[in-house]
Amino acid sequence: MRKIAITGNPNTGKSSLFNQLTGLRQKVGNFPGVTVDKKTGFFKLKSGTDVEVIDLPGTYSIFPQSDDERVVADFVQQQLQRPDIDLFVYVADEINLERNLLLFTQLYDLGLPLVVVLTMPDIAAKRQLKTDKQLFSQEIGGIPVIEINGRTGEGLDQLYQAIESHQAVKATRKFGEHSPFDILNQTEAQLNDTGIRYQEIRRMLAHIQRPAENNRENISRRIDRIAVHPVWGYAIFLSILFFIFQVIYHIASYPMDWIDVGFLQLSQWTKDMMPEGIFSDLISQGIIPGVGGVLVFIPQIALLFFFLSLLEESGYMSRVVFIMDKLVRPFGLNGKSVVPLMSSVACAIPGIMSARGISSWKDRIITIMVAPLMSCSARIPVYTLLIALVIPDYQWLGIINLKGMVLLGLYMLGLISALVVAAIMKIFIKSTSPGYLIMEMPEYKLPVWKYVFLHLWEKVRIFVVDAGKVILAISIVLWALASYGPYHRPSEYLTEQNPTDSSSPGIYKVNDLEHSFIGKLGHGIEPLIKPLGYDWKIGIALITSFAAREVFVGSMATIYSVGEDFEEDHTLLERLRQEKKVESGEPQYNLASGISLMLFYVYAMQCMATFAVVKRETRSWKWPLIQLVYMGIMAYLAAFTAYQLLS
């Protein structure tokens, strides 16, 4: 098996090339000893040779300034000592070669086996920018130079051939005065060496690249006059968010209903077909309702990731980061904090991990501490269940849905709360290092649908696998705790399975959920949560969802499927609507309790994986514990206030 590594600057098309090569044959892990993502994949050459490919993090130089860049530097050093990579595929944007070639010259001077891939040739052609690939190859000692169109895959055959027949090319020139690793800790020498390299790059480009003849302002810059405008930029971004959440509610409701009914029928069919007994009850009342209660929200999660992928692929997400930079700076956040916060809308874990690119310690800590306040995809099942339960199905002008507006409001509340908390932390966390934002504005382009759906598949698969494992385990435990209870006095728990009047203690199957183990636990915490409008059943779901927020829905589905108190042909929503308060007989789930629960989940730190990642990223128990406490207090106070005001 051959082994190659893809490297280059950020936003040059590395990920697109990686996706072109590997398709679905890829996996994500971590580089040894650090939390930086390691993407690996596999493909076959026409000869049948298997190739393993590693997608290295994007970096501008071999001199590391962040964890991502340090991974690349360590990786390269390892290859110089114990080489196992057959070829480094260096990806460069053809319209930005001067900036993109600095890292190439450093790798070239180290004598690494290289092939150069020039991306975005279609945009270069539109600008009448021509690169003499043959002369370029001669300038760098015969290293192959290949143009690849990431949208169409044109040029991939040449890359396959270069991988198949590559030979080590000895460096025929020196771009810098020093070997990069000889001056790794010498800042002045690094600055001088970088200046010399850029002089050599400009001298080389003067021979191999003819400047664009068309000097008219390109379309991306014309669009940016509005997209990053200090007023219209925010209006456009809010309009896009409004549209996304409206579409999510309008379109996703149909497949969600089909999935919900499908799992209900599967549960009934399983109960009818299997012999009566513990195993039948476990499958029909525990596992199927629990897993189905989460999988029903796949359409909404898929739509959210679909739109996020479109924004990323089109180049608009970089503009969002740029305009949001101006908004977050007064609150004590670095401009680079916007990327982790935006990433946390999908999941706080990669969002928190991406904060390692922030050089300022203070800004990085504050970003990590507020990132979980951004509403992530795990909250969608909770939000949508509660919105469907307590928010009226009202529309303005036939297209503006009240439920979609509430969902958008919950996301905006998370963002506003993150900014407020960041401003407070700015006062108490002191640091003298300045924060800054350096980023590229990629060209606007039409999304490559293949990559959009590949990204969508990866995200949904991770959600289903990761959430599914937790839901499955908790559903089994919940079913057992909800189906059995402690036995002390014969008058308490007499059932068909327990017809005796023995007074010896033990564990017995119960038909009444309230008398089960989990019923006892729920009643134990009920005094604490009753002021929030919750009963003991909700309390059980709150406890189990500390593993992960989406477990709340699976737990509710399991709780409301166990025993004989519920109609078998009713969906979870119908069962929740029928639930009454013991004291008054009023509906348990009304506007007051529903809003209270939504606010609780906006703020509560109910994700043990996030807790663990914060501990790992900060290398301390201090920060995750502070995070757990302050978010818990915010959740309780917000839920308490909402219920008391609305009830």
N, C-alpha and C positions, 0 to 999 in steps of 0.2 A: 504494500500500500504506500502510495506517495502521500506526502504531507506538505501542505502549503499554508501560508499565512497571508491574510489580506490586511494591508496597512495603508495609512495616508491621513490627510487632514479631515476634520469633521465636515460634513455636508458636501462631500465630493462624489457620493454615489457608492460608497463602500457597501452599505447594507443592501442596496439594489443589486449589486454584482453578487453578493453572498446569496441573496434569494434566487437570482437567476441560476446560479450554479447548483444549489442544494434543494430548492423547492421545499417539500415537506420533510425532507430527511435532515432535520436540524434539531438541536437541543440547546437548552440554556442552563448553565451552571455558574460556578464562581471560580476565578483564578485561585490557586492555592494560597491560603493565608489571608486573603482579602475578600471584600464584598463586591468587587467589581465584576459585572456580568461577563461571562465567557460563553460566546456563541460558537458552537462547532457544528459542522454538517458534513455530508458525504455525497459524492457523485462518482460516476464512472466515465472514463475516457472511452473513445470509440474502440480502442484496442482491448477494452475490458478491464483495464487497470483501475482499481479503486483508489480514490483520492479523498483524504480527510482535509478539511479546510477550517482554519480558525480565523474568526473575524475579530481582529484586535481593536481596542478602543481608538477613536480618532484623536490625533495629537498633532500639534504644530511643530514640535521640536523634540529631539532626544533628551533635552534638559527638562526634567519633570517639575511641574508646578502644582500638580494635583495627583490624587490617587490613580485616576485613569491613566495619566501620562507616566506615572511611576511604574505602572504595570507594563507599559510598552518598553520603557527603559530596562527594566529587570528582565523582560522576555528577550530583548535583543542581547543583553549581556550574557544571558544563559546560552543563547545560540552561539556566541563567540567561544564559550568554554566547552559546551557539550552540544554540538549541533544535531538537531533531529528534524529540522525543517528543510525540505528539498528546495523550496522556492518562496521568496517573498513577492507577492503581487502588489505593486505600489500603484494606488489609484490616485489620479490627479484630474482635477477639473480643467478641461482644455481652455476655458475662457479666463482662468485665474492661475496660469502656470507659474508666474513669478512668485506668488505667495506659496503655492502648493509644493514647489520643488525644494524648499529649504530642508525639510525632513529627508527628502530623497538624497540630497547631497551628503547628508550625515551618514545614512545607511550605506551609500555608495562608497564613501571613504573608509568604512569599516570592512569592506570587502564581502558583504553579504550577497548571496545569489538573488538577483532581482529580475523582474520583468515589469515594464511600465504599461499601465492601462490608462488611456485618456478617455474620460467620460464626457457626456453632453456634446458630442460632435454635431448634433442637429442644431443646437443653439449657436454653436460656433459658426456653422454654415450660414445661418440666418444673418449673423453679424459680419459675414464675409471675412471671418478670421481663419487663416489657413496655417496649418502646422506641417512642416516637412518631416514626416515620421522617419524617413530613411536617413536624412541628415542628422536628425535628433539622435537616432540610434548610433550613428558614427561618432557623434560628439561624446557619447557616454560608453564608448568602447565596445560597441556591438550588442549591447543589451536590447532585446526586442522591445519595440514600442508599438502598441496595438490600440486602435480606436474601437470602443465598444459602446453601442447605444443601449442604455439600460432599459429603455422602453420596449425595443423590438428584439433585443438580443443579438443584433447584427454585430459581428466581430468575435463572437464567442468561439467559433471554430478555430480562429487563429490563436486564441488563448489556450484552447485544448492542445493544439499542436505545440505551443511553446512549453506547456507543462510536460508534455510527452517527451520532447526532445531537448529539454533545456540542458545547457552545459555551463559550468562555472565560468564567469567572465571576469578576468582580472582587470582591476581599475587601471585606466590608462592616463588619468589625470587626477589632480587633487583640487577639490573645490575649496577646502579650508586649510589653515595653517597647522591645525592640531587635530589629532584624533579626538572625537567628541568625548569619550570617556576619560581622556587625560585631563580635561578641564571641567569635570562634572561639578565640582564645588568651587569653581573660580568664576565669580560673576563677571568681573571686568574682562577676563579672557574670553568668556562666552559672548559678551556683547561685541567685542572686537572680531571674534571668529565669525559671528553671524553677519556682521557688516561685510566682511570679505566674501563670504559665500553669496550674499545677494549681488555683489558686484559681478561675480563669476556667472551667476544665473542670468543677469541682465545681458551680459556680453554674449552668452550662448543663445539666448532667446532672440537677440538681434539678427542672428543668422538663420534660425530654424523656423521662426514664426513671423508671418506677415501681418501687421496690424490691421484691424477692421477698417474697411473703406467707408462703411456707413456709420457716421458719427451721430446719427439722430438718437434721441433719447429712447431707450428700449421700453417695451410695454410694461415691464415690471415696475420701472421707476414711475411711469405715469399712473399706474394703479396705486402705488404707494403714496401719491399725493393725497389720496383720500383715505386709504387703508390705515395709515399711521398718522393721520391728522389728529391734533390734540383734542378735537371735539368729535368729528365724524368717525374717527377710529374707534372710540368707545361705543358710539351709537351702532356702528356696524357689528361690532363684537357682541353686544347685547342682543341685537336683532337675530344674529346667527344662533345664539344660545336659545332664544325664545323659539325660533323655528325648530331647532333640534328637539326640544322637550315636547313641543306640540306634536311633532311627527311621531315621537316615541309613544305617546299615549294613543294617537289615532290609529297607528298601524299595528302596534304590538298587541293590542287588546284581542284581536282575532286569533292569532296562533296561541296566545296565552289561554284563551277559553278552550281551544281544542286540546291543549296539553292537560289542562286541569280536568276536563271531563274524561280524557283518555286514562289518566292515572286513577281516577275514581272508579271507572269501569274495570280497570285492571285489578284494583283492590277487591272489588266485589266478585269478579270472576275467579280470582285466586281463592277467596274464602269459600266460594261455592264448589270449586273443583277439588280442593285439598281436603283430606279427612280432618274432622274437628280435632283440635288439640293445641298444644303450646306452639308448635312450629307454624301452624296455619295462622294463629293469631299474631305471631311475631312478623310474619311476612305481610299479612293483609292490614294489620292495624299499626305496625311499627315501621318497617322498612319502606314499603311502597308509599304511604302518606308522607313520611319524613323526607325521602329523596324527591318525591314528586312536588312537594311544597316549595323546593328550591329550584328545580329544573323548570318549573313553570315560568320563571322569570328570565330564562335564557333569551327570548325574543327582545326584551327591553335592553338587556346587557349587550346583546349582539348589535343592536341598533346604535347604542351609545359608542361602542368601540368602532363601529363602522364610520360614524361621523368624525370621531377623533382621528381615525386613519386618513380620512379625506382631507381634513385640515392639515395634517402633518405632511402627507404626500404632495399636496398642492403648493406648499411653501407658506401657507397663511399662518401656521402656528408660530413661526419665528416672528411674524409681525405682532402677534398677540403678546409674546414675551417682551418685545420692544416697547409697545405702548403701556403695558402693565408695569414696566420698570419705573416709569414716572409716577405711577400711583403708589407703589409700595415703598419707595425710598423714604418718604416722610414718616413712615411707621417703623423705621429702623431696620428694614430688610435690604439686602443686597439685590441689585438687579438680577443677579444669577439665581436668586431665591425663587424667581417666577417659574423656572423650569421644574424644580421639585414640587411646587404648589400645583402647577398644572398637571404634572404627572400623577399627583395624589388624587386627582379626580377619578382616575382609573383605579389606582391602588396606592395606598400610602407607603407600602414597602419599597417599590422601586423609586418613589418620590423621595423618600428619606435617604436611600442609597445614593441618589443622584446629587444630593447636597454636598457630597465629598468634593465636588468641583469648585466649591466656594472657598476661596483662599483665606478670608477673614474668619477667625475662630468664632467670634461673637455672632456674626451673621449666620454662620453655619449652625450653631447651637439653636439660635432663635428659629431658624427655618425648620430644623428637625422637630422642635417642640410644638410648632403650630401646624405642621403638615397634616397630621391626622384630623384636624378640624375641617379640612376640605372633604366634602361628601364624596366618598369613593363608591365604586360599583357594588361593593358588598352591602351598602345601605339601600340600594335600589329595591331589592325584594321587600325590605321592611317598609320603606316609604310607599311603594306602590300598593302593598296590601292595605296599609292604614288609610291611604288616600281613597282607595276604592271603597273602603268600609265606611268612612265618615264624611267625605267631601261630596256634595251634591254634583250630579252629572249635568252641569249647566254650561251652556255655550253662548258666546256673544258672536253675532253676525254669522253664526253657523260654522265658524272655523276656530275661534279662540276658546279653548277648553279650560274651564276653571281648574280641573285636576292637573293639567299640564302647567298652569300658572303656579299652583301650590308647589309642584315638584321643582320648578325653577326657583321659587322663593326659598326653598330649603337649601338648595345649592348656593344661592347668593348669601343666605344667612351664615353658612359655613365660611365663605370667603370673608365676609365682613368681620365675623368673630375672630378669624385668624389674624386679620390686620390689627384689631383692637388688642388682642393678647400680645401680639408682637410689639406693639407700641408700649405696653406695660413692661414687658420683659426688657425692652431697650433701656429702661430707667435703671433696672437692677443688675443687668449683666454689663460689665464694663470691659472695654477693649480699645486699644489705640490703633489697631490695624485698619486701614481704610477698605471699603468695599468698592468694587467696580464691575462693569459689565462689558465684556468684549465678545461680540458674536457676529456671525455672517448673516446677511440677508440673501437666502437662495433665490434663484429665479422662480417666478410663478410658472407652474406647469400643470398640465392635465394629469390627474392621478393614473397610475398604472393599475388597472383593476386587479390584475393577478396578485400584485403585492398587497393591495388593500385587503383582499379576501384571505391571503396568506396570513397577514397580521391578525385579521379577525378570527380565523381558525385557531391560531396559536393562543390568543387571549381567552376565547371561549373554552378551549380545551383545558387550559390551565385552571380556569374557574370551576369547570365541571369536575375535574380530577381532584383539585385541592379541596374545594368545598365538599365534593361528594364523599371523600374519605372521612372528613370530620362529621358530616351529616349522618352517614351510615353508622358510624360508631356511636354517636350520641343518640340516634333513633333507637338502636338496640337497647342501650342503657335506659333510655327514657321509657321505652315500652315495658321493660322489666320492672322498673321502679313504679310505673303507673298501674301495672297489672297485679302486683303483690304488695302485701302490707304486713305489719307486725301483728301478731295475735297474742292477746293477754287475757281477755275475758270471753267466754263462749257466747255471750249475748251480743258481742260487737260485730264479729265477722263470720257469722254462719253462712256458708254458701253450699252449693251442691257438691263442690269439691271438698268441703269441710263440714260434714253433717254431725260431727261428734260434739260433745259438750265438755271435752277435756279442757282443763284450765292451765295446762302447761304452755309456756310461751313458745313461739315458733314463727315461721313465715308461711303465709297462706295466700292463695289467689283470691282477689276481691273483685266484686262487680261494681263497687262504688269507688270512683276515682279519688274522692275526697278522703277515703280511709286508706289509701295506698301510701307507700313510702314517700313518693314524691308529693302526695297531698299533704302529708305531715310537714315536709320541708317547706312547701308553699305557705302553709298556714303559719309556720314559724317566722317567716319574714314578712307576712302580710301587714303587721302593724307599722313596719318601716315604710312600706310602699303605698299604703292606703291613702295617705294625704296627696299622693300623685294621681289618684283615681284608678289604681290597679288592684286587681284581686289576686288571689294566691296562684291562679293558673298563669297569669301574666308574670308573676314573680318567678315561677319555674323557668319560663322562657328567658327571662332576664339573666338568670344564673347561668343557664346553659350557653347563652350567646356570648358569654365572656370568652369563649373559645374563638368565636368569629361572629360578626354581627348577623350574617345571613342565616346563622343557625336559629335565630329567633323564629323565622317562618317555619322551618322544618320542625322545630320543637312544638309550635302551636298546632301544626298539622298532626303530629303524633298524639299530643295531649287530647285533641278534639276528635280523635279516631278510636281511642281506647274505651272499652266498656260498652254499656248498652244504653247510654243516655242520649245518643245522637242518631239521627236518621242516616241510614247507610247510603242513600242516594243523594245526600246533600254535599255540596262542595264545602271547602273550608270557609269561604266567605259567607255562605248561607248559614253555616253552623255558628260563626262568630256573630252574625246579625241576630241570631235567636238567643244568644247568651243574655241572661238577666241578672241583675244584682239581687242578692239574697234579701237584703234589708228592704228595698223599695219596690222591687219587681221591674224597675226601669232597665232599658238596655245597658249592658256593661260597656259597650263600645259606642260612645256618642262623640260629638264634636270636641268636648272638653277632654275626655280621656284619650281620644285619637291624636289631638294636637299635642297633648302632654307626652305621649309616647314618641311622636315624631321628633319633638325637641330633645327628648332624652337621647335618642339615637343620633341626633346631629352632633351632640357634645360628648357622649360617653366613649371612653377609651376601651371599647369591647373588641379587642383583637389581640390575642396573645402573640401572634406572629409579629405584629407591629411592635409590641412591647419588647420582644426579643431582639428585633433589628435595631431599635433605638439603643438598647444596652450594648449591642455589638458595635454600633457606629460611634457611640460616645465613650466606649470602654469604661463605663461606670454604671453602677446601679442608681446613682443619684438622680440623673436626668429622667430615666423612664419612670421612676417612682414619683418624682415631682409631676410628671406628665399625667400619670394615672390618677393622682390625687386632685390636681386642679381641674382636669376634665370631668372627673366624677362629681366634684362639687358643682361645676357649671351645669352638668346634666340634671342633677337633682333640683337645683334652684330654679332652672328654666322650666322643668316639668311641673314642679310644685306651683310656681307662679301662674303658669298657663291654666292649670286645672282649677285653681282657686278663683281665677278671674272669669273663666268661661262657664263654670258649673253653677 
